[in-house]
């Protein structure tokens, strides 16, 4: 196990609130032939008062056919991953996203087609349920790629010939990921991610750089080589922004069919983070796909999402 994998394994193993662990067990039980691991992540990770919050989980499955059978849900999850479902247990509400082990690994790597998965798992998370040791190991390996990806794609855009604190890489990396998605959070949200756990990001920095050096070799002056040139890095981020934002719209449209009450969740999340007062009308609940396609351009025009 590499140093970065060791750090990730230790962090994932930190106990979560027992109510969260109980929810994870119930989520996994819904997919007895496919569930491999359940991960808890997001802003609720540091909250002790969970009532009234929307908890975030990822359910990792062996494959989509094993999870759903050979139906349209499997095809939808394969075509536009992940599928997202609402969940409620003992008065707590949550949503969980479903990814296969293969997709989870690929979407945490630097070759990922969008930022949404690795941007979230470069942040703290908890492994709150695992089918076995092999599933736990697979989750650790996938999540270890997330921080490496953030550094590999951010370093080329950092100022050349300048000594900088690795914390600056984290800040810039999260700022870039926020600009690459349709987000409702405040503009300073990416900074607050690092400010909440500064010691954690300091601790992760050297093992991440060491892993990159191990893979790519060390430069003539002992420097860690960049994965891309500055020009190629800028092109890569432009492509990520285009694809990630298009995927966000596609996922919203898909959620109209897979996520009961998805349009209400969308309004709740935007109101919470952007300070808006969006109210969903009865026709929008009846026709959530049309409502999503109408609502998103309005939100963009108002600056509620970026």
Steps between C-alpha positions, in 0.01 A plus 500: 500500500644838397523792748202677341295180509590457867376853578179445306438165671546658844265787419233275352512284813419788741163409658198693376185583694327166581186626326701548182645151525151356551376680190793360300412145605141550387607651167733206432223255590294636212757352260589163653649358181710803410590725796874526559543812713319809624679832541383802700628838385414868472427790734296282739817308585592757764148555636368344820146634452383297200128569518382720215815441295539305178764233558716389206603143424662312214401136457767307313374186326668213318319588176173658391328188372560333838355807672188552288462205269506551123266800502506867410647604837813298421524661157447849644768446766742371237428782252491799740649394834402518777133429564384691808218393733331657803505313829345545842563303817392567857423864434822578312501576129775428250582437140732234370679478168574164340824418320663174403844424641649545152331837441587621849867431438502653153314815610758563773792488254660785305349358180144543637260670261357726773601637840200412715630177658868576559423855615285358779733218602807721514315620810443298821264203486408199712467138397189416701432153358700246302408154380847360573869587517533489121224761464668716765834477317341587167334809651828617655687461170235694306474784752879531521495602133277801569760715677766394251271609216438839660875564521579362154242723332560809716881518514536593130287810563695623802738797447825389338836542677327584826526322831153442638347327797324174400191641672485747210468201264204366694331842496556549129396142425169529681437843345551345157263212576231742618534698178467175305153414634163666530520585868261686730755563776658838575817597312709461816380145557810343344726687748287389794560135408870540576449736794283241677777237505833683437708244690343219300599655168850574628533135606386369160720728288840331522372142452307619192809669355711196584258272315505724193882502507500120535283465191662766283856517625674796659627803307871592478470736796290264710171653387178309441427508126167633375266256328415764237650819362330821605335532159381138503379544858289800401350305211427210733314723747303664219388156385417398858287813549306441182436132563434531874237770456329311219503188716343693789206597279473143368500361855228744604290384207567135585411563865150596387451127441727341762466737797155539656464862606818594318372841394420587863848391605653718230307804626587421864872473428513821298297693758729374775825590331407801286252672732224492238129442565408259221159338540401200290157522340264202469551476122876478555456198725273342240748565220841501674702453181344806338535690828871421525562609143314827566645561847872454429532782238317739736735411783801554277368841392448603863839371606343257749707223343827546315 
